[in-house]
Amino acid sequence: MTTEGAIVLIWSVTLLLALVITVVALAMIVRIVQAAREVDRLLKETVPAAGGIATNTAAIDELGAVVAAAGPLLEGTAAIGQASAGIRANVGQVARLLGEKRS
């Protein structure tokens, strides 16, 4: 093989290798663009849902106020329960007294 033949062979192999690398790179770029389009499509579907979630969870900030109000309400409920028990006992005593007077 002559020097010119070797040079042509090296250039031919190099150009073929460059062509293969270019085709592989182009295939990767096509896959990346397809993935980016899919991400964009999913984003367009997700944004309204995320807005709804944000709206529905906005009241979570108010839970602190609810918890703060629950303590006094619970104490009030206990006081009402005690007063009811006292009234029930007094009514029972009155009923017994009235029952004794009728006898």
C-alpha positions in Angstrom: 0.0 0.0 0.0 1.3 3.4 -0.9 1.4 6.5 1.3 -1.5 8.0 -0.6 -3.6 4.8 -0.2 -2.8 4.8 3.6 -3.9 8.4 3.9 -7.1 7.8 1.9 -7.8 4.7 4.1 -7.2 6.7 7.3 -9.5 9.5 6.1 -12.2 7.1 5.0 -12.2 5.3 8.4 -12.2 8.6 10.2 -15.1 10.0 8.1 -17.1 6.8 8.6 -16.4 6.9 12.4 -17.5 10.6 12.5 -20.7 9.6 10.6 -21.5 6.9 13.1 -20.8 9.2 16.0 -23.0 11.9 14.4 -25.9 9.4 13.8 -25.7 8.2 17.5 -25.6 11.8 18.7 -28.5 12.7 16.6 -30.5 9.8 17.9 -29.7 10.9 21.5 -30.8 14.4 20.7 -34.1 13.2 19.2 -34.7 11.2 22.4 -33.9 14.2 24.6 -36.3 16.4 22.6 -39.1 13.8 22.9 -38.5 13.5 26.7 -38.6 17.3 27.0 -41.9 17.4 25.1 -43.3 14.7 27.4 -42.2 16.7 30.5 -43.8 19.8 29.0 -47.1 17.9 28.4 -47.1 16.5 31.9 -46.3 19.9 33.4 -49.3 21.4 31.6 -51.5 18.7 33.2 -49.9 19.0 36.6 -50.0 22.8 37.1 -53.8 23.1 37.5 -53.8 20.1 40.0 -51.0 21.8 42.0 -53.1 25.0 42.1 -56.1 23.0 43.4 -53.9 21.4 46.1 -52.6 24.7 47.2 -56.1 26.1 47.5 -57.3 23.0 49.4 -54.4 23.1 51.8 -54.5 26.9 52.5 -56.7 26.3 55.5 -53.9 24.3 57.2 -52.4 27.6 58.5 -55.6 28.1 60.5 -55.3 24.9 62.4 -53.2 26.6 65.0 -56.1 28.9 65.8 -58.5 25.9 66.0 -56.2 24.1 68.4 -55.9 27.2 70.5 -59.7 27.6 70.7 -60.2 23.9 71.4 -58.6 24.1 74.9 -61.0 26.6 76.3 -63.9 24.8 74.6 -62.9 21.5 76.2 -62.7 23.2 79.6 -66.1 24.7 79.0 -67.5 21.3 78.1 -66.1 19.8 81.3 -67.6 22.6 83.3 -71.0 22.0 81.6 -70.7 18.3 82.3 -70.0 19.0 86.0 -72.9 21.4 86.2 -75.2 18.9 84.5 -74.2 16.2 87.0 -75.0 18.6 89.9 -78.4 19.5 88.4 -79.2 15.9 87.8 -78.3 15.1 91.5 -80.4 18.0 92.7 -83.4 17.0 90.5 -83.0 13.4 91.9 -83.1 14.7 95.4 -86.2 16.8 94.7 -87.9 13.9 93.1 -87.2 11.7 96.1 -88.5 14.4 98.5 -91.6 14.8 96.4 -92.0 11.1 96.3 -91.7 10.9 100.1 -94.3 13.6 100.7 -96.9 11.8 98.5 -96.5 8.6 100.4 
